[in-house]
Amino acid sequence: ILLIPVAAGVAVPIGIHLNPMVAGVAMGLSSVFVLSNSLRLKRLKAYVPTVTPGAVQNAALEPAHS
């Protein structure tokens, strides 16, 4: 995120240039992070709330607490 403005050339007037080697490493690391996050999310189980029929009826009859 920090290197995007530098890569766009925003910092060129103050003398900060992005080395192409650093840009290539940042792009490779970005791909690694995206891949690892997708694999991590694939292992998660979906959250499915369980509702018992009596709980819904009882919840509607109970007064709301503030």
N, C-alpha and C positions, 0 to 999 in steps of 0.2 A: 504494500500500500504506500509505503514511504517513497519507493523508487518510481512510482508512476509519474509524478510531476517532473522528476529529474529526467526520466526517459522521454517525456514530451518536450523537453528543452526549456522548461520554465526557469531553471537555475543557470542557464548558459550566460546571461548577462553578468552574473556575479562570479563566474569562473568555475562552476561545478559542471563537469561533464560525466556522462555515464560510460564507463568502459564497456565495450561490447562483450567482453568475457564475463563481467559481472551480470550483465543483462541475460546472458545465456544461462548462467548458474541460477539466477532468480527464476527464470522461466522453467527450468528443469525442476527446481524445488517446488514451484507452484503446482506442477503436474503431479509430483509425488504426494503433496498434501491433499490434492483433490482425490487422487486414487485411494489413499489411505483412509480418508474420511468416508468415501463411498463404501469401502469394504467394512469399515467399522459400523456404519449405519445398516448395512445388510445383515449384520449379526443380531441387531436389536429385534426383540419381539414386539409386535404391535400391541398397544394398550387397548384392551377391550373391557370396558366397565361391566361388572356383573350386577344386575338389578334383580332382586327377588320380588315377586308379585306383591307380597305383603308390605314390603318396605315402601313401595310407591303409594299405596293406599294410606298407610300410617303417616307418611310424611305430609300428605295433603291435609290430614286431620289435625296435625300438631300445630300449635301457634308458633309464629315466627319469633325468634329471640333477637333482641337488638343489642 
